Amino acid sequence: MHFSCYHHRICTRVSLAWALLFLSALMLSTAPSSTAAAARLSSEPGMYRFADLGYGDRTARTMYGGLDYFFPVPAGEEPLEGARLELIYSHSPLLLPDRSTMTIIVNGLSVQSVRLTPDTRTRASLTVPLPPDLFGGEGFFVQVRFQMRLTRDECEETRNPALWATIHGDSLLVLPTRPVRTYRLEHLDRLFRPPPDDRPPLTLVIPPSPSPEELEAAGLIAFQLGRWAAAVRADPRLVVATTVTDTASIVVGSAPALAGMLPWGAVDWNGTAVTINGIAIPTDHGALALANDGTPRLLVTGATPAAVRLAARTLVTPERRALLDGAYVAITDAPISTATPAPWVNGAASFAQLNVPERVVNGPGEHRIDLAFTRPAGWRLRDGSTLTLDMEVTPAVRRETSWIAASVNGIDLGAQPLRFDTDRPQRYSFALPADLLTTTLDGRPIRTLDLTVRLFLDPPEEGCVVVDGNSLRATLLPTSAWRLPHDVISTLDLGRFPTPMLSIDSRLPLTVVLPQQPNTAEYAAALRLIAASGRWADTDSVPAPRLITADRLEERNGRHLVLIGSAERNPISAEAIARQPDRLAPPQAVVYRPDDNRQCRLLLTSSPWQRDAVLLLIDGATPDDLIIGIAAFERRETIERLRGPLALIRTDAPPQNSAGASDIAPPPISLTPQIETPLLERLPGWQIAGAVLLGAFLSALGILLTIQVRRRIRRKTP
């Protein structure tokens, strides 16, 4: 993804979590607080309340206060004329109307200004256009800047509490959109994010009988779809088909098998070779092409199945993805070497490694930077975990009253005064509560680190000098870092999926094994599971799992295994059960309903072929049962309910966990306070009495021994 220079330097652009909130809220009808607002919401498509997008009532303070918003445009769409904001605002009744103003800046351009008068002090409204020509490919960054004055004095106090203005959460965003007319491969991560719930899911099309190379290619693509879902913290929404329809999102297959569907954009098949714009490419080269017909559709192809796999590998390799450009490209097998270290390998990761560029805040007043991170779910953090923030601050900021504060997952880490040095950035260290960032009180693993950095930049007030707000600037540098000393949790817990099979700590590859002759539902189950593993993987550097059929699994040892299907369908499942009958035999059902016996068993256990490897068995009597179990890993609300190594999943009941589920990480000690009982109160009465008698006996014995020793000494003395 390419970012413009402007977007690299936006002051408090919200994190990818806000993009997820917007995408999930898009096209949903939410009930506003009033009947009139409800009528307005239903009268025009693409209208959303600020509060539903994560922005409640927000108040700017001080003379030069400001508020910042970011409204992303859904992937693959562009705004239309009529896009606008309908702001509802209030402000202090003490403001001077001829000296107090509000200005709205959209993507760096001022588009509206009004005075703050007595008529606007209580819930006034203002319509602000969002010109489509200001759309930069991701969304609209909106800055609301205030100039508030209480007096006409030249040296007015800038931090008077009466200087305030509020943008209310029932303000509206009106954002009509249409599909973009042209697509580019460098925007794949935006084009193939999970769609909103009211739209059809992404459809991955594979051949009816894929070759081993085509099947592996489909697994690579499913894994990358999961990674793109993770980027916006969305659950992957994927269906698998074996025929190409108008709703196909990504089609995988060799060109001879797809000849009836070509040309696809610039890609065609001449009977012997794949052609791009009429030029034949070598048969061992793959091809990627986007179709420009109103809906983003991707073709992954080549003259041979091996060429298809080569094209798919490009999508899961960050260095190769960076070379994608335009609507089509031919893929060679030229190796790309990189010396970039992977994040979290040594328990630490810089913001740069986690793809967070520098963030800049401008102007006086309080600013907020929201960033979302994913941490390995299989770690138990130790004391000494720290967050270090590297900041550059301009010397125009007042030193005595400017500060920086940080919070993680809603936990306040404290505040520090800003320090200034013209020669080098300043580093601010914050201690992290290790136990509170490992598990929740009910034992759920913590996978995310939601960081909020707050900065207060105070202008100097010496000699009534007017300070340009743009001269007050602070930059959060990408050299900032998380340092997380940890222990790897050895307990097998389905709630930490895909750990330990697929994580930064895993030294063994992961292989997903299908039955020998899979049906469409089993293909779908495996590919959706791989997409879910990409969704919950630690970082982009985690390798994708390999997808094969049981007859092609040559080595059982030296790898983690996921077995799709029961012993009747999958011979590897039958072999594993035969090697560990006590551990893998079907348990007694813990739920039962006479009208519906469909269920899927999930079992995470040690591999019978490798001591330090694990095996995940997904056992369902029918293909529909398999999908029930896979769905438990796809959605956050279901994966968070899984506990321990065994669970039975049903469509009409929450996951039923096994008795071994209690063997999971304990809740944080900080959240489980205990009453300290004095030692004497904890001892039973008979123990106290016994201790007194024992002490008396020992004292008497000591006295007797002392007397005897003295007598012997006297007898020996002449």
N, C-alpha and C positions, 0 to 999 in steps of 0.2 A: 504494500500500500504506500502510495506517495502522499506526503503531507506538504502543503505549501509552507513557505517561510512564516507566513502570518500565523498559521495554526501551530507552528512550533513555539510561538511566543505568546499565545493567548494566556491571559492572566490566571483565570481559575476555571479552566475548562474542566467540566465534570468528567469523571472516569468512565470507563467502559460500562460500569454498572448502570449509569444513567441511560446509556444506549440500550441496554437490556430492558430497563424499565419502560423506555419509550416503545421499543419494538413489541414488548408483550402487551402494552396498553393500546397499541395502534389498532384501530377499527373496532375496539370494544366499547360498548355503551355502559357508561358509569353514571350512577345517579348523583346529580349535583345536590347542593345543599338547599336549593330553593326550587319551587315549581317553575318560575320564570326561566331560571337557568336551565332546567331540564328541557323546557320547550325549545330553547335556543340550541342546545346540544343535539336534539333530534331533528332540527330544521335544516342542518347543513352538514354534509359529510366532511370528515377530516377535522373535526373540532374537538379539542381536548382541554381539560382543566389543568392548570399548573400543578395543583395538588396531586392529580393522578399521575403526573410525570415525575414526581419526587420533589417538587418545589412547593412547600407550604408558604404561610405568611413569612416574609423575610423583611428585615428592617435594616436600613442604612443609617449610620450615626456619624457624628462629627460634621464639620462644615463642608468637607469634600467627600462625603460618603458615596458609596457605589455598590451595585449588586450585579452579579454576572450569571448568565444562563447559557446553556447550550442545548439546542434542539436538533437532534440528528434526523436526517431524512432516511427513510428505509432504503436498504440496499437495492440497487437496480431501479430506483425511481428518481424523479426530479420534480421540484416544486412547480406549480402553475401560478399564473396571475391570480391574484386574490388571496395569496398567502399573507397572513397578517397576525399581529398580536392585538388583543383587546385587554389592555392593562386596567386593573382596578387598584387604585392607590389612595393612601391617606398620608397626612403629614402633620407636623406640629402646628397648632393654631397660632403660635407666636411668630412665625416666619414673616419677614418683610416681603410683600408680594412683588415689589419692583426690583428686589435684589436676589430672589430665590428662584431657581430654575431646575428643571429636570430635562436631561438630554438622553436620547436613546441612540446607541451606536450598534450597527449590524455589520458584522464581519469587517470592522475597521472603518466603516463609513457612517457619519452622522446622518440620520434619516428623519428625526423629529425632536423638537424642543418645545416646552411649555413653561409658563410661569406657575409657581406655587402660590395660589391666592386663597383668600378666605372661602371662596366658592368651591375649591378643590380639596379642602382639608379633610373631608370625610367621604371616603369611597367614591372618588371621582373616577371617570373612565377616559381612556385615551386609546385611539386606534393607531397602530404603528404598522406600516406596510413592510413586508419582507420581500423585496424585489428579487425575482428569480435570477436576474443577472448577477446578483451578489452571492449566489449559491456556489460554494467552492468544492462540491463533490461529496461532502460529508454531512453538512448541516449548517445551521445558523448560530453563530456565537453572538449573543446579545449582551451589551453592557448598558446598564442604566446608571448614569452619572448625575449626581446632585451637586448643586451649589446652594447652600442654605445659610441665611444670615438672619440674626435676631436684632441687630442694631446697625446704625450707620457709622459706628466708630471705626476708625481706620485700623485699630488694633483689637479687633473682636476676638474673644476667646473661642478657639476652634473646637474645643471638646465639651462645650456646654451640653448637659443632658437634654435640653429642650431642642437640640438639633437632631431631628429624626424624620424619617420618611419610610413608609411601608408599602411594598408590593404584595397584594393579597393572593392567597392560593387559589381563589376562584377566578383569577384572570384566565383568559382563554388563548389558546394557540389554534389558529385556523390554518391548516396545511393540506390543501388539495394537491395531489401528486398524480403523475402518470409514469408508465415505464419509460426508462431512458431509451433513446432511439439507437444508440450505438453502445457496444460493450467492448471492454478491453480485458485481456488476460491478467494484467497487473491488478485488477480489481476483483479477482476471483473470491477473495476472502469476504468482500462485501456482497457480491452477487449471490453467493451460496451460503449465507448465514441462514439459520432456521427462520422460516416465515412466521408471521403472527398466527395465533391459534385459530383464527377464523378463516385462514387461507389454507389451501391444500399443502401437505408436507412435500419436501423434496422427493423426487422419484429417481432412483438409481436403476438403470436398465442394464442387465447383463444378458449374454446369450443363453438360450434354453439349456444348452449343454456346454458350459464354458470349458476351455482347455485349462490345464493347471496354471499357465501363465496369465490367462485372462481372469481366472478366479483370484490369483494373487493380486493382480492389478485392481480388481474391484475392492479387495480388502484394504489396499493402500488408500484408495479414494474415500472409502467409508471412514477410515481413521482420520483423514484430513478434514472431512466434513465435521467430525467430532471436535477437532482442534479449532475450527472456525466457530463452532458453537461455543466453545469454552472462552473464546476471545470476548464474547459479549455476555458470558454467563447465562447462556440459554440452553435448554434441554434439546438434544438433537431430535429433529422430526424427520424421519426417513422411512420411506417404503421402498420395496424392491420389486421389480417386475422383470419379465423375460420377453416382453414385446414392447416396441416403441409406440407410444401414443403422443397426442398433442401435449400432454402434461409432463412428458419426460424432461427431467432437469439435467441429468448427466447420463450419457450413453457410453458404454464401454464395450469394445469388441473390435476384432480385426475387420479391415475394409472389405474383404470378400464376403464376409457374413452380413455386412451392412450395405451391400451394393445397392439394394433396392431403396435405401433411404438417402443415398447421396445424389447430388452434391449437398454438403453441409457447410454453408458459408463458402469459403474459398477452397475447401477440401473436397476432392472427388476421387473416383477409382476408375482407371482406364482399362482394367482387366488384368494388368500385370503389376502395376505400381500405384501407390498413392500419389496424387497430384495436388499441388497447392498453386492456385492461380494458373493452372495449365502446365506447371513445371513438375516433372516426376522427381520424387525423392528416393534415395536408396531404400531397398526393402528392409534393411535393418534399422531404419530411423522411424521414430514415432512421430505422432502429430497431435496437436491440441488445436481445437477451433471452436469459436463461439458463433452461434447462429444469431443474426440480427433480425428477428421477426416479431418483436414486441415482448418477448419473454426470454430471459437469459437461459440458454441451453448450451451445454458443453459436450463436445465429442472428444473422446480419448480413443485413438485408433492407431493403426499401422498396417503394413502389408502382412505381417505375421503376428502371432500371439506374443512372441518375445518383444516385438516392437511396441505392442500395446502396453506391456509391463514397463518398458523403458519410459514411455510417456507418463504413466501413472507415477513412477518414482520421482519424476520432476516435481509433482505437486506436494510431496511429503519432504522434500529436501529444501530447507530455507535458502541455501545458496543458489540453487537452481531456480527457485521461484522468483528470485530477485532479477533474473534475466528475462522473464516473460514480458512481452510487450506487444501491443496491438491486438487484433482479433484472431490471429492464428500464428502458429510457430511450428517449425520442425525440430525434433529433439534428436540429438546425437548422443553417443555414449562417452563423450569426452569427460574425464574425471575433473572434478573441481575440488581443489584442496583448500582447506581453511584452518587457521590456527586459533580461531575464536573459542575460548573455553566455554563449556556449558555451565549455566547457572546451577547453583545448589550442589555442585559436585563435592565441594569441601565444606558444606554447611553454610555457605554464604553466597549472596548474589547481589550484584550492583543493579541499580535501576536501568542502566544501559543494557545489561544482559537480559533484563526482563522487558526490553523494548519500550522503555519509558524515556522520552527525550526530556530536555530541559524545560522547565515551566517558569514563566515570567509573570510577575504581578506588578502592575503599575498604579501609581496614584496613592494619595493619602487614605488613611482609614484601614479597616480590617478586611483582609482577603482570605479566601479559603481555596485550598487545592485538594481535590478528592482523587485518590488513586486506588485501583483495585489490583491485588496480587493473589497468586495461587501458590501455596506452599505444599510440600510433600505431605500427604495425609498419613504416612506411616512413621512419622517422627514424633517422639516424645521429647519436647524441648527441655533443656537443662537451664539451671540458673546461670546467668551471664549472657543470656540472649540480649542483643542490643539492636537498636535502629540508629543509624548515623545519617544525618542530613547535612549535606554540603551546600552552603548558601553563599552567594555573592550579593552584597547590598551596597547601593550607591551611598557615598558619604553625605548626601543631602538629607538623609533621614536623621531625625532627632534621636540621639543615643539613649537619653535618660528614660524615655517612655515607649520605645519601640520594642517589640517582643515577638517570639516564635513559640508556638505550642503544637503538640501532636497528640493524636489519639488513634488507637488501633482497635477495630471491631467495637467501637463505642467505649473503649476503656481509655480514660485520660492518662497520658504519660507525663504530663506536667508542662510547664512553660519556662522559657529562659529568655533573658534579655538579649537583644541582637548585639553582636560584636562586629567591629568594623576594622578592616585592614585593607589598604589599597593594593598590597602586593599579592595577596593570596586569598582564596575563599576561606570561610570559617566553617568549622565542623561542630555540629551539635549532636551529642549522644543522648539517647533516651533508653533507660533500662526497660526491658519487656517482661511482663509477668508470665513466666514460662508455663505455669500450670493452667492459667486462664486461656492460653493460646494453644493448648494441646487438645483438650476435650471440653465439652459443655457439662453442665451439672448432671444431665441424664446420660452421659457417656458417649454422645455423638462426637465423632472426630471433627476437628476444625481444619478445613481445607483452604480457607481464604484469609487474607490479611487486608482488611479495608482500612486504608490509611487516610486520615484527614490532617492536613497541615494548615494551621491558621497563622497568619502574619498580620501584625499591626504596624503600619508605617506611619509614623507621626511626623508632620512637617515641623521645622524649627520655627520659633516665634521670637526672633531677635530683631529689634529695631523696626518692627512692623513691615518687614520685607515680605513681599508677596512671592511665594514659591510656586514655580511651575509644577503641576502635579506629575507630569511625565518624568521629572527629574527624580522622583521617588520610585525606585525600582528595586526589586529583589528577585533573584534567580535561583530556583532549586535545580541543582546540577545533577546530571545522570551518574556522577560518581557516588552519589548517596547509595547506601547499601543496607541490607539485612544481614545480620550475623547471628546464626542460630545453632549453637552447639546442641547436640541432640543424641538420643539413643534410638535405634531402630526398634520399633515395636514388633516383637516376635509372635505375638498372639495372632492367630488366623481369624480375621473378622471381615465378613462380607460387606459391612458398612464402610470399609476402607477401600473397596474396589476402585481401581485395579491393582492396588498394592496387596501383596508384595510381588505380583507377577509382572507388573509393568510400572516401574518407577525409577527414579534417579539412582536408587540404591540397588536395583536388580542387576545382577551380573549374568543372568541366564536369559536367553531369548524366549519369547512367548509364541506358542503355536496354537492356533485354533483349529480343531479337528472336526470335520463333518463326516457323516456316514459315507459309505462308498459311492452310493448313487443318490445324492441328495435330491429332495423335491424342492419346489419353489419356496415353500414355507421354511424349510431348513436353511436354504440359502439366505432368506430374509433374516432369520434368527441370528445367523453367524455375522452377517454384515451389520445388523443393528447393534449387536454386542460390541463389535469392533469400533463402531461409531461412538458408543457409550464409553469405551475405554479411552478413546481420544478426548472425549469431553472431560473426563476426570483425571487424565494424565497430568504429571507434575509440570512439565515444560515441553516446548517444541522440540527439544533435543532428545526426548525419549523415542526410541525406534518403534516403528509400527509393528504390530504382530503379524505373523505369517498365517495365511489361510490356506489349508490343504484338505484333501479328503483322506479318510482312514487308510486306504490302500497305498497312499504315497508317503505315509509316515514311516520312515526307515529307522529312526533312532528315537527311543522313548526317553533315554537319559540325557542329561545335559541341557534340559529345557523345562520351562513351565508349560503346562498343558491346560487347555480348555476343551472339554469334550462335549459336543452338541449331540444330544439324543440319548435315549435309554440303551440298555444292554441289548435289547432286541434289534435296535437300528444301528448302533455304532459298535463295531467289534472291539475298539479300543476301550470303550466303557465297560464292555463285558470282561475284557482282560484285566482292567484295573480292579473291578469288583472281585474277580477270582483271586487276585493277589492280596486284597485287603477285605475279606468278606465281613469282618466285624465292623469295620469303619464305614464301608460303602454300601452295605446292604440297606434296602429301603426301610426306614423307621416306621413305627406305628403312626398313622395319621393323627394329627392333633386337632384337626377341624373336620367336620362332616356335615353335609347337607344332602338329604335324599334327592333333591331335585337338580343338583348340580355337583358332580364329583370332579370337575376339572381343576387341576392344580399342577404346579411345577415345583420340583425339588431343586434347591441350590445347595451344593455341598462343596466347601473349600477345605481341603485336607492336604497332608503331605503326599508327595508323589511316591508310588511304590517302586519307581525305577531310579530315583535320584534323591539322596538324603536331604539336600538343601533346596530342593525344588518343591513346588506346590501344584496341586491339580484342582481345577474347578469343574465339577460335574453339573451339567444342566440337563435334568432328567424330566421329560414330559412324555406322557403316553401318546399324545397326538401332536401334530405340528402346532395346533392352536395352543396347546399347553406350553410348548416351548416359548411362544411369543409372550405368554403371561409372565414367565420367568425373566425373559429379556427385558420386558418393560420395567421391571423393578430396578434395573440398573440405569435406565434412561432418564428417569425423572428424579429431581431432587427430593420431592416429598416422599418418595418410596425408598430411595436408597438410604435416606437418613433414618428410616425405621428398621433397617436390617441390623441384626446383632449376632455376633458369634459366627461359627463356621457352618451352621445349617439353618435353612429356612424353607418353609412351604409357602408358596405364593398362590393366592386365589384372586379371582376378579371381584369377588363379592365380600372380601374380608381383608384386613391388614395383614402384612406378613406375619406368619406364626414362627417365631424363632425357637431354636432348640434349647434344651436345658443348659447346654454348654455356652449359651450366649452370655452368661454371667461372667465368663472368663474374658472380660474386655478391660480396657483401660479404666481405672477408677476415676471418678469425677474430681475436679480440681479441689485441692484442700482449701484454697481460699474461699470457695463457695460452700464449704461444709463446716461451719463453725461448731466448736465443741465447748462444753462447760468443763472447766478444770476443777476437779474435786480434790480437796486436800487429802494428803496421804493417810492421815488418821481416819478420815471418813470412808476411805476406800477399803480399809482393813476390817475384817470381821472381829467381833469382840473376843472370841476365843483365841484369835491370833495375838491380840494385844495382851491378854492375860498370860498366854503361853510365853510371849516374849519377856514379860516382867519376871515370871518364875524362872525362866532360863537365865536371865541376867543375874537374879539373886543366887541361883545355884552356882554359876560361874564365879561370882564374887566370893562366895563362901569357900569354894574349892581353892581359889587363889590365896585366900587368907590362910587356910590350913597348910598349903604347900609352903608358904612363906615362913610359918611358925616352925615347921619341920626343918627347913633349911637352916634357920637360925640356931636351933638346938644342936644340930650336927656340927655347926661351926664352933659353938661353945665347947663341946666335948673335945674337939681336936685342939683347942687352944690350951697351952700349958699354964 
